[in-house]
């Protein structure tokens, strides 16, 4: 029923303020009035260990990039609670569609250090066969869709995938991660509208880390963050403290209930901060102050979760020291093995594209082999060592 008024009433959205759900303070203590979520000991330890492993992997691989051993890297430093806390609240068979800073979700689900390294170095064991730049992970067995570089494309894809899950009726949902910068893309709005119209079990998880590369959120949008946009799509929404793993876990757990039991989409905005640079190609000192970074370091999500576990007796200082040493050693040893592996075989370049290789694709591949035969010193050992079976009668046909 339409609610009529008889005087013009313009609204801006300033009539209310979106609250932020938080359970733990920076010292790992529950806020007054907060209720601890039902998170079993082993589940909580698994969550924390994945956060810790992600931090150590990021530190070691950024150092490797600086040493020239890796071409590119992106860290999740400061956002581990948002990513791992959300993954921990899902069923392991739920689909995750990530952006490019969610390695913690894969870590939680059991992606091995060896699997991470194979992708980062694009070697012969890389599931993507070296076709993607580093940090573009994917795992069919862990229900983690392969990452795409173009910003926000995974958001409407998540809606479509969740629509399929609704039709299948197996009780699963899709969670898609993205940053607040990606929420400025048209794909974001198309995805939310479709999800609400068709009522599909999808969770839109926005990591609001304050910056879209060098652009602060204050210059990205005039409204109160991303969460209020859900009202325009008649969608359930919650804003959560992204540095509080317990709060993220509980918010996502309840969001999943809504998605799966009611077939309704949910938007979660996790308020956090990107403590590291945007990527190994970025220098944040050019656009933000050190004092700002230090203020957020006091809210470190890993330390907050660690303190809570210590207070409950579910973790110890000895375990912390041992785990860190073990992880650092594993990362370094695994990296040394992965970087020595051969690249994918040249023939894999044209597989998994068509059921049958087309004549045109075969022609291009034959031309590539002739080119490598002519300039072997310019190509990796794996490509040079292959028997290229070049027809010498065609060798004289010039290439551009």
C-alpha positions as CSV (number, residue, x, y, z in Angstrom):
1,X,0.0,0.0,0.0
2,X,1.4,3.4,-1.0
3,X,2.2,5.7,1.8
4,X,1.3,9.2,0.6
5,X,2.5,12.5,2.1
6,X,1.1,15.9,1.3
7,X,4.3,18.0,1.6
8,X,7.5,17.5,-0.5
9,X,9.9,15.4,1.5
10,X,13.4,14.9,0.0
11,X,15.7,12.3,1.6
12,X,19.5,11.9,1.3
13,X,20.2,8.8,3.4
14,X,21.6,10.9,6.2
15,X,18.5,10.1,8.3
16,X,20.2,7.0,9.7
17,X,23.7,5.7,10.4
18,X,24.7,2.2,9.6
19,X,26.1,0.4,12.6
20,X,29.2,-1.8,12.6
21,X,28.9,-5.3,14.2
22,X,32.0,-6.1,16.4
23,X,32.6,-8.6,19.1
24,X,36.3,-8.4,20.1
25,X,38.2,-5.3,21.0
26,X,41.9,-4.9,20.0
27,X,43.0,-6.7,23.2
28,X,41.0,-9.8,22.3
29,X,38.3,-9.1,24.9
30,X,34.6,-9.4,24.2
31,X,32.8,-6.0,24.3
32,X,30.3,-5.5,27.0
33,X,27.0,-7.0,25.8
34,X,28.6,-9.0,23.1
35,X,27.9,-12.7,22.9
36,X,30.6,-15.2,21.9
37,X,29.6,-17.1,18.7
38,X,29.3,-20.9,18.8
39,X,32.8,-21.5,17.4
40,X,34.3,-24.9,18.5
41,X,37.9,-25.0,19.6
42,X,39.2,-26.9,16.6
43,X,37.3,-24.7,14.2
44,X,38.7,-21.6,15.9
45,X,42.3,-23.0,15.7
46,X,41.9,-23.8,12.0
47,X,40.7,-20.3,11.4
48,X,43.6,-18.7,13.2
49,X,46.2,-21.0,11.7
50,X,45.0,-20.1,8.2
51,X,45.3,-16.4,9.1
52,X,48.8,-16.9,10.4
53,X,49.9,-19.0,7.4
54,X,48.5,-16.3,5.0
55,X,50.5,-13.6,6.7
56,X,53.7,-15.6,6.6
57,X,53.2,-16.6,2.9
58,X,52.6,-13.0,2.0
59,X,55.8,-11.8,3.9
60,X,58.0,-14.4,2.3
61,X,56.6,-14.0,-1.3
62,X,56.8,-10.2,-1.2
63,X,60.5,-10.6,-0.2
64,X,60.9,-13.1,-3.1
65,X,59.5,-10.6,-5.5
66,X,61.9,-7.9,-4.3
67,X,64.7,-10.4,-4.8
68,X,63.7,-10.8,-8.5
69,X,62.5,-14.4,-8.0
70,X,58.9,-13.6,-8.7
71,X,57.4,-11.1,-11.1
72,X,54.4,-9.9,-9.1
73,X,52.6,-10.3,-5.8
74,X,49.7,-9.0,-3.8
75,X,49.4,-9.2,0.0
76,X,46.4,-9.6,2.2
77,X,48.1,-8.0,5.2
78,X,45.6,-6.5,7.6
79,X,42.6,-8.2,5.9
80,X,43.1,-11.8,7.0
81,X,40.2,-11.7,9.5
82,X,37.8,-10.6,6.8
83,X,38.8,-13.2,4.3
84,X,39.4,-16.2,6.5
85,X,36.6,-15.4,8.9
86,X,34.1,-15.4,6.1
87,X,35.5,-18.6,4.6
88,X,35.3,-20.4,7.9
89,X,31.6,-19.7,8.2
90,X,30.8,-21.4,4.9
91,X,30.3,-25.0,4.0
92,X,33.5,-26.2,2.3
93,X,31.4,-27.1,-0.7
94,X,30.0,-23.6,-1.1
95,X,31.5,-21.7,-4.1
96,X,33.9,-18.8,-3.5
97,X,34.5,-16.3,-6.3
98,X,37.4,-14.1,-5.3
99,X,39.0,-10.9,-6.5
100,X,42.7,-11.1,-6.0
101,X,43.5,-10.7,-2.3
102,X,41.7,-13.7,-0.8
103,X,44.4,-16.3,-0.6
104,X,43.4,-16.8,3.0
105,X,40.2,-18.4,1.9
106,X,42.1,-21.0,-0.1
107,X,44.6,-21.5,2.8
108,X,41.6,-22.2,5.1
109,X,40.2,-24.8,2.7
110,X,43.5,-26.7,2.5
111,X,45.3,-25.4,-0.6
112,X,48.9,-26.5,0.1
113,X,51.9,-24.3,0.1
114,X,53.1,-26.3,-2.9
115,X,50.0,-25.5,-4.8
116,X,50.4,-21.8,-4.1
117,X,54.0,-21.9,-5.3
118,X,53.2,-23.8,-8.5
119,X,50.8,-21.1,-9.5
120,X,53.0,-18.2,-8.5
121,X,55.9,-19.6,-10.6
122,X,53.6,-20.9,-13.4
123,X,55.5,-24.2,-13.6
124,X,54.5,-27.5,-15.1
125,X,52.4,-28.4,-12.0
126,X,50.4,-25.1,-12.1
127,X,46.7,-25.9,-12.6
128,X,46.4,-23.0,-14.9
129,X,49.4,-24.2,-17.0
130,X,51.3,-20.9,-16.6
131,X,48.6,-18.9,-18.4
132,X,47.9,-16.5,-15.6
133,X,50.1,-14.0,-13.8
134,X,50.9,-14.7,-10.1
135,X,48.2,-14.7,-7.4
136,X,45.5,-15.8,-9.9
137,X,44.7,-19.0,-8.1
138,X,41.9,-21.5,-8.7
139,X,40.9,-24.9,-7.4
140,X,38.0,-27.1,-8.6
141,X,38.3,-29.5,-5.7
142,X,38.1,-26.7,-3.2
143,X,35.2,-24.9,-4.9
144,X,37.3,-21.7,-5.5
145,X,36.7,-20.2,-8.9
146,X,39.9,-19.2,-10.8
147,X,40.6,-15.5,-10.4
148,X,40.3,-13.1,-13.4
149,X,42.2,-9.9,-13.6
150,X,39.4,-7.6,-14.9
151,X,37.8,-5.8,-11.9
152,X,34.3,-6.9,-10.7
153,X,33.6,-9.6,-13.4
154,X,33.2,-12.2,-10.7
155,X,30.3,-10.4,-9.0
156,X,27.6,-11.0,-11.7
157,X,29.2,-14.5,-12.3
158,X,28.5,-15.2,-8.6
159,X,24.8,-14.3,-9.1
160,X,24.6,-16.6,-12.1
161,X,26.3,-19.5,-10.3
162,X,24.1,-19.0,-7.2
163,X,21.0,-19.1,-9.5
164,X,22.2,-22.5,-10.6
165,X,22.6,-23.6,-7.0
166,X,19.1,-22.5,-6.3
167,X,17.8,-24.7,-9.2
168,X,19.9,-27.6,-8.0
169,X,18.5,-27.4,-4.5
170,X,21.5,-28.9,-2.8
171,X,21.6,-26.3,0.0
172,X,24.8,-24.5,-1.1
173,X,25.5,-20.8,-1.8
174,X,28.1,-18.7,-3.4
175,X,30.2,-16.0,-1.7
176,X,32.0,-13.4,-3.8
177,X,34.7,-11.1,-2.5
178,X,35.5,-7.7,-3.9
179,X,36.9,-4.4,-2.8
180,X,35.0,-1.1,-2.3
181,X,36.6,0.1,-5.5
182,X,35.1,-2.7,-7.5
183,X,31.7,-1.7,-6.2
184,X,32.0,1.4,-8.4
185,X,31.8,-0.9,-11.5
186,X,28.6,-1.4,-13.3
187,X,28.9,-5.2,-12.8
188,X,28.3,-4.7,-9.1
189,X,24.9,-3.0,-9.6
190,X,23.8,-5.5,-12.3
191,X,24.7,-8.4,-10.0
192,X,22.9,-7.1,-7.0
193,X,19.8,-6.3,-9.0
194,X,19.7,-9.7,-10.7
195,X,20.2,-11.5,-7.3
196,X,17.4,-9.6,-5.7
197,X,14.9,-10.0,-8.6
198,X,15.6,-13.8,-8.9
199,X,16.1,-14.4,-5.2
200,X,19.3,-16.4,-5.3
201,X,21.6,-17.7,-2.5
202,X,24.6,-15.4,-2.9
203,X,26.6,-13.4,-0.4
204,X,28.3,-10.3,-1.7
205,X,31.3,-9.7,0.6
206,X,32.8,-6.2,0.2
207,X,36.3,-5.7,1.7
208,X,36.3,-1.9,2.4
209,X,40.0,-1.4,3.0
210,X,39.9,2.3,2.5
211,X,41.7,2.6,-0.8
212,X,41.2,1.6,-4.5
213,X,44.9,1.5,-5.2
214,X,45.8,5.1,-4.4
215,X,42.2,6.5,-4.3
216,X,40.8,6.9,-0.8
217,X,37.2,5.9,-0.2
218,X,36.4,9.6,0.5
219,X,37.1,10.3,-3.2
220,X,35.3,7.2,-4.4
221,X,31.7,7.8,-3.3
222,X,29.8,10.4,-1.3
223,X,27.5,8.0,0.5
224,X,28.1,6.1,3.8
225,X,30.2,3.3,2.3
226,X,28.9,0.4,0.3
227,X,26.4,-1.2,2.8
228,X,23.5,1.3,2.3
229,X,23.3,0.5,-1.4
230,X,21.7,-2.8,-0.5
231,X,18.5,-1.0,0.4
232,X,18.1,0.1,-3.2
233,X,17.9,-3.6,-4.1
234,X,15.7,-4.6,-1.1
235,X,18.5,-6.8,0.1
236,X,19.6,-8.0,3.6
237,X,22.8,-6.2,4.6
238,X,25.2,-6.0,7.5
239,X,28.4,-3.9,8.2
240,X,31.0,-5.7,10.2
241,X,34.4,-5.0,11.8
242,X,36.7,-6.5,9.2
243,X,39.6,-6.8,11.7
244,X,37.5,-8.9,14.1
245,X,37.5,-12.6,12.9
246,X,34.8,-13.6,15.4
247,X,32.4,-10.9,14.2
248,X,33.1,-11.7,10.5
249,X,32.5,-15.4,11.2
250,X,29.2,-14.8,12.9
251,X,28.0,-12.2,10.4
252,X,28.8,-14.6,7.5
253,X,27.3,-17.6,9.3
254,X,24.0,-15.8,9.7
255,X,24.2,-14.4,6.1
256,X,24.6,-18.0,4.9
257,X,21.5,-19.1,6.7
258,X,19.5,-16.3,5.0
259,X,21.0,-17.2,1.6
260,X,20.5,-21.0,1.8
261,X,17.3,-21.3,3.8
262,X,15.4,-18.3,2.3
263,X,17.1,-18.2,-1.1
264,X,17.9,-14.5,-0.6
265,X,21.0,-12.5,-1.3
266,X,23.0,-10.7,1.4
267,X,25.5,-7.9,1.3
268,X,28.3,-7.8,3.9
269,X,30.6,-4.8,4.1
270,X,33.7,-5.5,6.2
271,X,35.5,-2.4,7.4
272,X,39.2,-3.0,7.4
273,X,42.5,-1.5,6.2
274,X,45.1,-2.6,3.7
275,X,48.3,-2.4,5.7
276,X,50.5,-3.4,2.8
277,X,50.8,-1.8,-0.6
278,X,48.2,-2.4,-3.2
279,X,50.6,-4.7,-5.0
280,X,54.3,-5.2,-5.4
281,X,54.1,-2.4,-8.1
282,X,52.7,0.1,-5.7
283,X,54.3,2.5,-3.2
284,X,51.6,3.7,-0.6
285,X,53.9,6.3,0.9
286,X,52.9,8.6,-2.0
287,X,49.3,8.7,-1.0
288,X,48.9,8.0,2.7
289,X,50.6,8.9,6.0
290,X,52.7,6.6,8.1
291,X,50.7,7.7,11.1
292,X,47.5,6.4,9.5
293,X,49.1,3.0,8.9
294,X,50.4,2.8,12.5
295,X,47.0,3.6,13.9
296,X,45.6,0.6,12.0
297,X,48.5,-1.7,13.1
298,X,47.2,-1.4,16.6
299,X,44.0,-3.1,15.4
300,X,46.0,-6.0,13.7
301,X,43.4,-8.8,13.1
302,X,45.9,-11.6,13.7
303,X,47.0,-10.3,17.1
304,X,43.3,-9.7,18.1
305,X,42.4,-13.3,17.3
306,X,45.6,-14.7,18.9
307,X,44.9,-12.8,22.2
308,X,41.3,-14.2,22.3
309,X,42.6,-17.8,21.8
310,X,45.3,-17.4,24.4
311,X,42.8,-16.1,27.0
312,X,40.6,-19.2,26.3
313,X,43.5,-21.5,26.6
314,X,43.1,-22.7,23.0
315,X,46.5,-21.5,21.9
316,X,49.9,-21.0,23.5
317,X,53.0,-18.9,23.1
318,X,55.0,-22.0,22.4
319,X,52.6,-23.1,19.7
320,X,52.8,-19.6,18.2
321,X,56.6,-19.7,18.0
322,X,56.7,-23.3,16.7
323,X,54.0,-22.6,14.1
324,X,55.7,-19.5,12.7
325,X,59.1,-21.3,12.4
326,X,57.5,-24.3,10.7
327,X,55.6,-22.2,8.3
328,X,58.5,-20.0,7.3
329,X,60.7,-23.0,6.7
330,X,58.0,-24.7,4.7
331,X,57.4,-21.6,2.5
332,X,61.1,-21.2,1.8
333,X,61.8,-24.9,1.1
334,X,58.7,-25.2,-1.1
335,X,59.5,-22.1,-3.0
336,X,63.0,-23.4,-3.8
337,X,61.5,-26.6,-5.3
338,X,58.8,-24.8,-7.2
339,X,61.0,-22.3,-8.9
340,X,63.3,-25.1,-10.2
341,X,60.4,-27.0,-11.9
342,X,60.1,-26.7,-15.7
343,X,57.5,-24.5,-17.3
344,X,54.4,-26.2,-18.7
345,X,55.1,-28.1,-22.0
346,X,54.7,-25.9,-25.0
347,X,51.9,-28.1,-26.4
348,X,49.7,-27.2,-23.4
349,X,49.5,-23.6,-24.8
350,X,46.7,-24.7,-27.2
351,X,45.0,-27.4,-25.1
352,X,41.8,-26.8,-23.1
353,X,40.6,-24.2,-25.6
354,X,38.7,-26.2,-28.1
355,X,37.6,-29.9,-28.1
356,X,39.5,-30.2,-31.4
357,X,42.3,-27.9,-32.3
358,X,41.2,-25.7,-35.1
359,X,43.3,-25.4,-38.3
360,X,43.9,-21.7,-37.6
361,X,45.1,-22.4,-34.1
362,X,47.3,-25.2,-35.3
363,X,48.8,-22.9,-38.0
364,X,49.6,-20.3,-35.3
365,X,51.2,-22.9,-33.1
366,X,53.4,-24.2,-35.9
367,X,54.5,-20.7,-36.6
368,X,55.4,-20.3,-32.9
369,X,57.5,-23.4,-33.0
370,X,59.4,-22.2,-36.0
371,X,60.0,-18.9,-34.3
372,X,61.4,-20.6,-31.1
373,X,63.6,-22.8,-33.2
374,X,65.0,-19.6,-34.8
375,X,65.6,-17.7,-31.6
376,X,66.1,-20.4,-28.9
377,X,68.2,-18.2,-26.6
378,X,65.2,-15.9,-26.0
379,X,62.9,-18.6,-24.5
380,X,62.9,-20.8,-21.3
381,X,64.7,-24.1,-21.1
382,X,61.4,-26.0,-21.3
383,X,60.5,-24.6,-24.6
384,X,64.0,-24.9,-26.1
385,X,64.4,-28.6,-25.1
386,X,61.3,-29.8,-27.0
387,X,61.5,-31.6,-30.2
388,X,59.8,-29.0,-32.3
389,X,59.8,-31.1,-35.5
390,X,60.3,-28.0,-37.7
391,X,60.1,-28.6,-41.4
392,X,63.2,-27.0,-42.8
393,X,61.4,-26.2,-46.0
394,X,59.2,-23.8,-44.2
395,X,62.0,-22.3,-42.1
396,X,62.7,-19.7,-44.7
397,X,59.2,-18.3,-44.5
398,X,59.8,-15.0,-42.7
399,X,58.0,-14.0,-39.6
400,X,57.0,-10.5,-38.6
